[in-house]
Amino acid sequence: MSKTAYMRGLQVFISDIRACQNKEQEQRRVEKELAKIRAKFGEDKALSGYDRRKYIWKLLYIYMLGFDIDFGHKQACDLIPMQKYSDKQNDEFLRLAINAIHMDMTSRNEAFQALALSFVGNIGGQEMAEALTLDVLKLLTSGASRPLIKKRASLCLLRLLRKTPADAPLLVAADTFSPTMGALLEERDLGLLLCSVTLLHGIVLRSGTSGYETCQGRVIKILERLVRERERIPPEYLYYGIPSPWLQSRCLRALQLFPPPDSATERKALHDVLQNIIAATSAEAAKNANPNKTNALNAILFEALALALHHAAATNAAISGTGPEAAADRATLSSCLTLMGRYLAGKDPNAKYLALDSLARLAGGMPEVLEGVRHHQATVMASLKDPDVSIRRRALDLLFSLCDAATAPEVVGELLKHLVVADFGVREELVLKIAILAEKFAPSMQWYMDVVLQLLERSGDFVSDEIWHRAVQLVTNNPSMQEYAARNVAEALKRGAAHESMVCTAAYVLGEYGRLIRSEVPPAEQYRLLHAAFPAASQPTKGLLMTALLKIYLLEPTNATLSRDVRELFERYKRFMDAELQQRATEYLALAANPQAAATSFILPLPAWNIRESSLIKRLQPEDSVGGPPADGSASTTAADMPSTLVGANTSPLFSVPLPTSGSVGAQAQPDLLSLNSAGGASAPPGSNGSALVPAAPPPKPATPVDLLSDLFGDVVVATSSSAAVPPPTQPPMPAGAPPLGYSGAPLAAPASNPFAAANPFPAVPAAPAPPAASPPAADPFGDSHFAPAPPPVPAVEPPRPTGDLEGWLSALLLKERGILYEDQYLQVGLQSQYTRGRGSLVLYCGNKHAAQLTGVAMVVAMPSPGVQVSVGAVPTVLEPKQQVQVALSLVCMGPFTEPPALSLSYGVGGAPALSGLQLRLPVTMHKFMAPEPRIPKETFFEHWRTAAPACKAQEMVDRGASGPLSPEVVQGIMRLLHLGVEHGYLDPSPHNEAGAAYWAAGPAEAQRPGLCCCRVEANPQNRSQFRVTVVAEQPELAHAVHALLVAQIRSAPAS
């Protein structure tokens, strides 16, 4: 065994390091070795190559252990120009090594040339490319270079091209390098051809085909040689009898970057090659069972299919012709469709995925062959049930491209069935595509509304605001759809557990068009349905519901029960801590005092929406990576690019709100309250919404200081048209932010804003009163309550008793991400949390353990401090037996806080009245919003430690007494649980102490200034049972909060 392979000194050193018992022994051994190496390097006598390599290896190993190395760089570079093969080393001192590499490239030793090319190809960057590209080109073009060197040179040049920045000049110019590239493609060595075609592919991919057009014909000749002259291929390039499958695949992929050949001879040769590949390869793949050979055949076949589709899309206009070239294109496409159908029906998941991908690109780029692709629609639908998620995604993309007016009901129905079992990662995209298909190809208005309501009921968490905004817009602008929509949303609310998106849609529709179904669903019943969703709604939704409830009240102001309930609601929220809801309640209460004036002059129906393009399609365009516009720019009738005004050939638009793509609006554009023109919610500028095929509502007169659409429901809208009733001169029209009629107090805090406007992604949910009791029963129609039937007796329900220690559960959740928050004999509430950059996400898992329903479920979060804001998602009011639901909570840390948010939980068992609210503290403290920083610069840490104010420092001595000692590992673990970054020995060199740091973030993301929190735990080295805990932070509240948790954990930790 050679000395180089053995290196006994290196092995002994590694063994000594592994035998060290602690960090201190390891550090002493490393320092001893570094002193020895430094002495050896400092001696005047020259070291042998073996010793030099051994010491460099030791330095590398010490560096890998985490120690800083400040010498040995020159000795490492000295290994590069050595004449021994074993001395050639790969290191990072590139600038010093360039001259040595240049000498190796220009030497006559092929081994040195190969090593230099490999070195440059592996680690060379822009600086090395500028210095050594000429040397690489000389080796590539030299007649004395053997194929071995030329292969390495071509791959080295490709690597340098890829590592050169995109804005830097190209290393090779097309006018000078194109002849060289052509000569390389004329070589007979197949290995060199593979490297040359790979280089051509990289160059064309980077700079385009300009200047390299002549190389296309040479690549076609290489393919002809491989396909037609199999018997002349050297045996070493046959893979299971296939002539160089890697070269065939690379040639086909390179040709996809070029347009179809101009020469008729080259076009015919390429068509023949593709037909031979498709026919021969598919036949071989069908009868061969060897997986390696099948994979190689499939690689060639799918590249050939991709090239055929590329040429067919480029010559789209010529395919429908009558010439021989058009016939050849049609024959190739027919063969492609047949093959892809065979792979779709096969069992190989990789082939099925590639077939779906190819069909999707074909459907998106070639409308002329859609009928041929639709023959496989049943197979594609079956692929939605495939266990492979990537296949399901591709099948979804393909179905979306294939859908048209004739197949829309079947496709949408299948997608709705799949939505229930689809993965959570694809549900949002699936919901978006179903909504677009339903809007574009709706056979009737009722069908469209049914689809949207099914989306809201089945996957409300994944329905974006744009979807129900669009449904609201279409309902508003289509009078024939309004009664049907109102009736259906009322039925959906009766089924219970409505998602917040469904509640918002119902609030809008019933508030505007509940009058159309008052004979079927009386206003009192409409109020009860909406009010049932009020306690669990977020603040913007509550504002929406309040407006809808006011409008419902104005339908029947003489109903005493309805009037009392509405007034009680507004009275309760007059004193609510949120200024928005407080002002709404105050204004609406004043309007409810004079319902006739409110109904005729202030609370008016919402006018029709301006015509604008659907934001759903805009949102889908950056996500949809399959397909594209037809090559000739013609319009397609598929879902990918068909306007939503089309339903079929020669049919009129279904909806009176078309989606034009050009034109301008003549009238003044109204505010985009639903953010329908863009995903970001910004209003579109006037003149960008398309041509007005339906007259828009007249804009407000300039002389009137009132915005007709200041609120989506027209909360305080004043009529300005001549037909509307005008209030008396003594009571002028009221601006949106003015106090309501009859209000004589101080000005209100803020105007009632549009509930549909883009809200803070983490809106605050302030403390609210306990959930209201169930709505009172409807009044007796005979006017005598004595004739009403007696209510059934309510069985006695045992009050809930926690099955464990509430404080123990809370303490455990302060240190971990998931666990139990509350549990009794009826209900279990689990919690999972995640925090990042001043924001947190909590998910409550509420499970019904009882055999009966849990009804009247409500959760209200109270925030005793403005330092943290909490937003609660939709809470189902009913939990079926053994059912578990998830409730999402979003948190934003706005500043320091000392008290955690409190959760008020109430529910009833088996139809009994809701039990009194359970008050639970959420495990949310300031340390949850910290991000650990284990490698903080020492200067930053100690500067902050020294300059901190006394109020920002918390210190305490902890004596565990009989509890026993704590090991350093346990102390480190406790600090990491509190989100402190700890690395033993980095900040504090003492083996008995631990120090760590973390950054605490609060406020909006754009205005965040992370605050530093530093911690040090010093242990008594004699017994490790006494500790001094010191915490320093920029915020005193943070320092004391982290200090209190840290002290508590050190006191209670078991001995170790």
Long-range contacts (C-beta under 8 A, 24 or more apart in sequence): 3-50, 4-50, 4-53, 4-86, 7-53, 7-54, 7-57, 9-54, 9-58, 10-54, 10-57, 10-58, 10-61, 13-58, 13-61, 14-61, 17-61, 17-65, 22-991, 23-984, 23-985, 23-991, 24-991, 26-65, 30-62, 30-65, 30-67, 33-58, 33-62, 34-62, 34-67, 37-72, 38-71, 41-71, 41-72, 41-75, 47-75, 49-79, 49-82, 49-84, 49-86, 49-87, 52-78, 52-79, 52-87, 53-79, 53-86, 53-87, 53-89, 56-89, 85-111, 88-115, 90-119, 90-122, 90-123, 92-123, 94-123, 94-124, 94-125, 94-127, 94-128, 95-127, 98-127, 98-128, 98-131, 98-132, 101-128, 101-132, 102-131, 102-132, 102-135, 105-132, 105-135, 105-136, 105-138, 105-139, 106-135, 110-146, 110-148, 110-149, 113-139, 113-149, 113-152, 114-148, 114-149, 114-152, 117-149, 117-152, 117-153, 117-155, 117-156, 118-152, 118-156, 120-156, 120-159, 120-160, 121-152, 121-155, 121-156, 121-159, 121-160, 122-159, 124-156, 124-159, 124-160, 124-163, 125-163, 126-163, 126-164, 126-165, 126-168, 128-160, 129-160, 129-163, 129-164, 129-171, 132-160, 133-157, 133-160, 133-171, 133-172, 136-160, 137-172, 137-180, 140-180, 140-184, 141-180, 141-183, 147-187, 147-189, 147-191, 147-192, 150-184, 150-187, 150-192, 150-195, 151-191, 151-192, 151-195, 154-184, 154-192, 154-195, 154-196, 154-198, 154-199, 155-195, 155-198, 155-199, 157-199, 158-198, 158-199, 158-202, 158-203, 161-202, 161-203, 161-206, 162-202, 162-206, 170-206, 170-207, 172-203, 174-207, 174-210, 174-211, 174-212, 175-211, 177-203, 178-211, 178-212, 178-214, 178-215, 181-212, 181-215, 182-214, 182-215, 182-218, 185-215, 185-218, 185-219, 185-222, 186-218, 190-233, 190-234, 190-237, 190-244, 190-247, 191-237, 193-222, 193-247, 194-244, 194-246, 194-247, 194-250, 197-222, 197-247, 197-250, 197-251, 197-254, 198-250, 200-254, 201-250, 201-253, 201-254, 201-257, 204-254, 204-257, 204-258, 205-257, 209-257, 209-258, 209-259, 213-258, 216-255, 216-258, 216-261, 216-266, 217-261, 217-263, 217-266, 219-251, 219-254, 219-255, 220-255, 220-261, 220-266, 220-269, 220-270, 220-273, 221-269, 222-247, 222-251, 223-248, 223-251, 223-252, 223-270, 223-273, 224-269, 224-273, 226-251, 227-273, 227-276, 227-277, 227-280, 228-276, 239-292, 239-293, 239-296, 240-290, 240-292, 240-293, 240-296, 241-293, 242-293, 242-296, 242-297, 242-300, 245-296, 245-297, 245-299, 245-300, 248-277, 248-300, 248-303, 249-299, 249-300, 249-303, 252-300, 252-303, 252-304, 252-306, 252-307, 253-303, 253-306, 255-307, 256-303, 256-306, 256-307, 256-310, 259-314, 260-311, 260-314, 260-315, 264-325, 267-325, 268-328, 270-311, 271-325, 271-328, 271-329, 271-332, 274-304, 274-307, 274-308, 274-332, 275-331, 275-332, 275-335, 277-301, 277-304, 278-304, 278-305, 278-308, 278-332, 278-335, 278-336, 278-339, 279-335, 282-339, 282-342, 294-348, 298-348, 298-350, 298-351, 298-354, 301-339, 302-354, 302-358, 305-336, 305-339, 305-340, 305-358, 306-358, 306-361, 308-332, 308-333, 308-336, 309-333, 309-336, 309-358, 309-361, 309-362, 309-365, 309-366, 312-366, 312-369, 313-365, 313-366, 313-631, 314-631, 316-365, 316-366, 316-368, 316-630, 316-631, 316-632, 317-631, 317-632, 319-366, 319-368, 320-368, 333-366, 333-369, 333-372, 334-372, 336-362, 337-362, 337-369, 337-372, 337-373, 337-375, 340-376, 341-375, 341-376, 341-379, 344-376, 344-379, 344-380, 344-383, 345-379, 349-386, 349-388, 349-391, 352-383, 352-386, 352-391, 353-388, 353-390, 353-391, 353-394, 356-380, 356-383, 356-391, 356-394, 356-395, 356-397, 356-398, 357-394, 357-626, 359-398, 360-394, 360-397, 360-398, 360-401, 360-626, 360-627, 361-626, 361-627, 363-398, 363-401, 363-402, 363-627, 363-638, 363-640, 364-401, 364-626, 364-627, 364-628, 364-638, 364-640, 365-627, 365-628, 365-629, 365-630, 365-631, 366-630, 367-630, 367-634, 367-636, 367-637, 367-638, 370-402, 370-638, 373-402, 374-402, 374-407, 377-402, 377-407, 377-411, 381-411, 381-414, 384-414, 384-415, 384-418, 385-418, 389-423, 389-425, 389-426, 392-422, 392-423, 392-426, 393-426, 394-626, 396-426, 396-429, 396-430, 396-433, 397-624, 397-626, 397-627, 398-626, 400-433, 400-436, 400-437, 400-624, 400-639, 400-640, 401-626, 401-627, 401-638, 401-639, 401-640, 402-638, 402-639, 403-437, 403-441, 403-638, 403-639, 404-441, 404-637, 404-638, 404-639, 404-642, 404-648, 405-441, 405-443, 405-637, 405-646, 405-647, 405-648, 405-651, 406-648, 408-437, 408-438, 408-440, 408-441, 408-442, 408-443, 409-443, 409-447, 411-437, 412-437, 412-438, 412-451, 416-451, 416-454, 416-455, 416-458, 419-455, 419-458, 419-459, 420-458, 424-462, 427-459, 427-462, 428-462, 428-464, 429-623, 430-462, 431-455, 431-459, 431-462, 431-463, 431-464, 431-467, 432-464, 432-467, 432-616, 432-619, 432-620, 432-623, 433-620, 433-639, 435-467, 435-470, 435-616, 436-614, 436-616, 436-617, 436-620, 436-639, 436-644, 437-639, 439-470, 439-474, 439-614, 439-616, 439-644, 439-655, 440-639, 440-642, 440-643, 440-644, 440-646, 441-639, 441-647, 442-647, 442-654, 442-655, 443-647, 443-654, 444-654, 445-478, 445-480, 445-481, 445-484, 445-654, 445-655, 446-481, 446-484, 448-474, 448-654, 448-655, 449-475, 449-481, 449-484, 449-485, 449-488, 450-488, 452-505, 453-488, 453-489, 453-492, 453-502, 453-505, 456-492, 456-498, 456-499, 456-501, 456-502, 456-505, 457-492, 457-495, 457-498, 457-499, 457-502, 460-498, 460-499, 460-500, 460-501, 460-502, 460-874, 461-499, 461-873, 461-888, 463-499, 463-501, 464-619, 465-501, 465-675, 465-756, 466-615, 466-616, 466-619, 466-675, 466-676, 466-679, 467-501, 467-616, 468-501, 468-502, 468-504, 468-505, 469-615, 469-674, 469-675, 469-676, 469-756, 470-614, 470-615, 470-616, 470-674, 470-676, 471-505, 472-505, 472-508, 472-509, 472-674, 473-609, 473-657, 473-674, 473-676, 474-655, 474-657, 475-509, 475-513, 476-512, 476-606, 476-608, 476-609, 477-608, 477-609, 477-655, 477-656, 477-657, 477-694, 478-655, 478-656, 478-657, 482-509, 482-512, 482-513, 482-516, 483-513, 483-516, 483-517, 485-509, 485-513, 486-510, 486-513, 486-514, 486-516, 486-517, 487-517, 487-520, 487-521, 490-514, 490-517, 490-521, 490-525, 490-526, 490-529, 493-529, 493-530, 493-532, 493-533, 494-529, 496-532, 496-876, 496-877, 496-878, 497-876, 497-877, 497-878, 498-533, 498-874, 499-874, 500-537, 500-538, 500-541, 500-873, 500-874, 503-530, 503-533, 503-537, 503-541, 503-545, 503-874, 504-541, 504-544, 506-530, 506-533, 507-541, 507-544, 507-545, 507-547, 507-548, 508-544, 508-548, 508-712, 508-713, 510-548, 510-552, 511-547, 511-548, 511-549, 511-551, 511-552, 511-713, 512-551, 512-605, 512-606, 512-713, 514-551, 514-552, 514-555, 515-555, 518-555, 518-556, 522-556, 522-778, 523-552, 523-553, 523-555, 523-556, 523-559, 523-562, 524-556, 524-559, 524-561, 524-562, 524-778, 525-778, 526-552, 527-552, 527-553, 527-562, 527-565, 527-566, 527-775, 528-775, 531-565, 531-569, 531-772, 531-775, 532-775, 532-877, 533-877, 534-569, 534-772, 535-768, 535-771, 535-772, 535-858, 535-860, 535-875, 536-858, 536-859, 536-872, 536-874, 536-875, 536-877, 537-874, 538-763, 538-765, 538-871, 538-872, 538-873, 539-578, 539-580, 539-581, 539-759, 539-763, 539-764, 539-765, 539-871, 540-755, 540-756, 540-759, 540-763, 541-755, 542-581, 543-580, 543-581, 543-584, 543-752, 543-753, 543-755, 544-712, 544-713, 544-755, 544-756, 546-570, 546-573, 546-581, 546-584, 546-585, 546-588, 547-584, 547-588, 547-711, 547-712, 547-713, 547-715, 547-755, 548-713, 550-588, 550-591, 550-592, 550-598, 550-603, 550-715, 551-603, 551-713, 553-592, 553-595, 554-595, 554-598, 554-599, 554-603, 557-592, 557-595, 557-596, 557-599, 559-779, 560-779, 561-776, 561-778, 561-779, 563-592, 565-775, 565-776, 566-592, 567-592, 572-769, 576-766, 576-768, 577-766, 577-767, 578-764, 578-766, 579-748, 579-749, 579-750, 580-750, 580-752, 580-753, 582-748, 582-749, 583-748, 583-749, 583-750, 583-751, 583-752, 584-715, 584-752, 586-740, 586-743, 586-748, 587-715, 587-716, 587-739, 587-740, 587-743, 587-748, 587-752, 588-715, 588-740, 589-740, 590-740, 590-741, 590-742, 590-743, 591-716, 591-740, 591-741, 593-742, 594-741, 594-742, 597-727, 597-741, 600-724, 600-725, 601-718, 601-719, 601-724, 601-725, 601-726, 601-727, 602-716, 602-717, 602-718, 602-734, 603-713, 603-714, 603-715, 603-717, 604-714, 604-717, 604-719, 604-724, 605-714, 606-709, 606-712, 606-713, 606-714, 607-697, 607-708, 607-709, 608-694, 608-696, 608-697, 609-657, 609-670, 609-674, 609-676, 609-696, 610-665, 610-669, 610-670, 610-689, 610-692, 610-696, 610-697, 611-657, 611-658, 611-660, 611-665, 611-689, 611-690, 611-691, 611-692, 611-693, 611-694, 611-696, 612-659, 612-672, 612-676, 612-677, 612-684, 612-689, 612-690, 613-659, 613-660, 613-661, 613-677, 613-689, 613-690, 614-644, 614-659, 614-676, 615-675, 615-676, 615-677, 615-678, 615-679, 617-644, 617-659, 618-677, 618-678, 618-679, 619-679, 653-693, 656-693, 656-694, 657-694, 658-690, 658-693, 659-690, 660-690, 660-691, 660-693, 661-690, 662-690, 662-691, 663-690, 663-691, 664-688, 664-689, 664-690, 664-691, 665-689, 665-690, 665-691, 665-692, 665-696, 666-692, 667-692, 667-696, 667-698, 667-699, 668-699, 670-696, 670-697, 670-699, 670-708, 670-709, 671-707, 671-709, 673-709, 673-712, 673-754, 673-756, 673-757, 674-712, 674-756, 675-756, 675-757, 675-758, 680-758, 681-757, 681-758, 704-733, 705-733, 705-735, 706-733, 706-734, 706-735, 706-736, 707-736, 710-736, 710-751, 710-754, 711-736, 711-752, 711-753, 711-754, 711-755, 712-754, 712-755, 712-756, 715-752, 716-740, 716-752, 760-892, 761-890, 762-839, 762-869, 762-871, 762-890, 762-891, 762-892, 763-869, 763-871, 764-863, 764-869, 764-870, 764-871, 764-892, 765-860, 765-861, 765-863, 765-869, 765-870, 765-871, 765-872, 766-862, 766-863, 767-860, 767-861, 767-862, 767-863, 767-864, 768-860, 768-862, 769-860, 770-860, 770-904, 770-906, 770-916, 770-917, 771-856, 771-858, 771-860, 771-906, 771-914, 771-917, 773-913, 773-914, 774-856, 774-913, 794-911, 794-912, 794-913, 795-910, 795-912, 797-908, 797-909, 797-910, 797-912, 797-915, 798-825, 799-915, 800-824, 800-825, 800-826, 800-827, 800-915, 800-918, 801-825, 806-920, 810-921, 810-923, 813-923, 814-923, 814-925, 814-1045, 815-977, 815-978, 815-1049, 816-977, 821-920, 821-922, 821-923, 822-905, 822-918, 822-920, 825-849, 825-850, 826-850, 826-854, 826-907, 826-909, 827-854, 827-879, 827-907, 829-905, 829-920, 831-923, 833-923, 833-928, 835-928, 835-929, 836-931, 837-931, 837-1001, 837-1005, 837-1008, 838-892, 838-893, 838-929, 838-1001, 838-1002, 838-1003, 838-1005, 838-1008, 839-890, 839-891, 839-892, 839-893, 839-929, 840-890, 840-891, 840-892, 840-893, 840-924, 840-928, 840-929, 841-888, 841-889, 841-890, 841-891, 842-888, 842-889, 842-890, 842-891, 842-922, 842-924, 843-886, 843-887, 843-888, 843-889, 844-886, 844-887, 844-888, 844-889, 845-884, 845-885, 845-886, 846-879, 846-884, 846-885, 846-886, 846-887, 847-879, 847-882, 847-883, 847-884, 848-879, 848-880, 848-881, 848-882, 848-883, 848-884, 849-882, 850-881, 850-909, 850-910, 851-881, 852-881, 852-909, 852-910, 852-911, 853-878, 853-879, 853-880, 853-881, 853-909, 853-910, 853-911, 854-878, 854-879, 854-907, 854-908, 854-909, 855-907, 855-908, 855-909, 855-910, 855-911, 855-912, 855-914, 856-906, 856-907, 856-908, 856-913, 856-914, 857-906, 857-907, 858-904, 858-905, 858-906, 858-907, 858-914, 859-887, 859-903, 859-904, 859-905, 860-903, 860-904, 860-917, 861-889, 861-901, 861-902, 861-903, 861-904, 861-922, 862-901, 862-902, 862-903, 862-904, 863-901, 864-899, 864-901, 864-902, 865-897, 865-898, 865-899, 866-894, 866-895, 866-897, 867-893, 867-894, 867-895, 867-896, 867-897, 867-1002, 868-892, 868-893, 868-894, 868-897, 868-900, 868-901, 868-924, 869-894, 870-901, 870-922, 870-924, 879-907, 889-922, 891-924, 893-926, 893-929, 893-1001, 893-1002, 893-1003, 894-1002, 894-1003, 895-1002, 895-1003, 896-926, 896-1002, 896-1035, 896-1036, 896-1037, 896-1038, 897-926, 897-1037, 898-1037, 898-1041, 900-924, 900-925, 925-1041, 925-1045, 926-1000, 926-1035, 926-1037, 926-1038, 926-1041, 926-1042, 927-978, 927-979, 927-998, 927-1038, 927-1041, 927-1042, 927-1045, 928-979, 929-1000, 929-1001, 929-1002, 930-978, 930-979, 930-980, 930-998, 930-999, 930-1000, 930-1013, 930-1042, 931-979, 931-998, 931-999, 931-1000, 931-1001, 931-1010, 932-976, 932-979, 932-980, 932-981, 932-982, 932-996, 932-997, 932-998, 933-981, 933-997, 933-998, 933-999, 934-981, 934-982, 934-983, 934-986, 934-996, 934-997, 935-981, 935-983, 935-986, 936-981, 936-987, 936-997, 936-1012, 938-986, 938-987, 940-1012, 941-987, 941-995, 941-997, 941-1014, 944-1012, 944-1014, 944-1032, 944-1034, 945-1014, 945-1032, 948-1032, 948-1033, 948-1034, 951-1036, 952-1032, 952-1033, 952-1034, 952-1035, 952-1036, 952-1039, 953-1030, 953-1031, 953-1032, 953-1039, 954-1030, 954-1031, 954-1032, 954-1039, 954-1040, 954-1042, 954-1043, 954-1044, 955-1028, 955-1029, 955-1030, 955-1031, 955-1043, 956-1028, 956-1029, 956-1043, 956-1047, 957-1026, 957-1027, 957-1028, 957-1029, 958-1026, 958-1027, 958-1028, 958-1029, 958-1047, 958-1050, 958-1051, 959-1025, 959-1026, 960-1025, 960-1026, 960-1027, 960-1050, 960-1051, 960-1055, 961-1025, 963-1025, 963-1051, 963-1053, 963-1054, 963-1055, 964-1025, 964-1054, 964-1055, 964-1056, 965-1023, 965-1024, 965-1025, 965-1055, 965-1056, 966-1019, 966-1024, 966-1025, 966-1027, 966-1050, 966-1053, 966-1055, 966-1056, 967-1024, 967-1056, 968-992, 968-994, 968-1019, 969-1056, 970-1053, 970-1056, 971-1017, 971-1019, 971-1027, 971-1050, 974-1046, 974-1049, 974-1050, 974-1053, 975-1015, 975-1017, 975-1046, 977-1049, 978-1042, 978-1045, 978-1046, 978-1049, 980-1013, 980-1015, 980-1042, 987-1016, 988-1016, 990-1018, 992-1018, 992-1019, 992-1020, 992-1021, 992-1024, 993-1017, 993-1018, 993-1019, 1000-1033, 1000-1034, 1000-1035, 1000-1038, 1011-1035, 1011-1038, 1013-1038, 1013-1039, 1013-1042, 1015-1042, 1015-1046, 1017-1046, 1017-1050
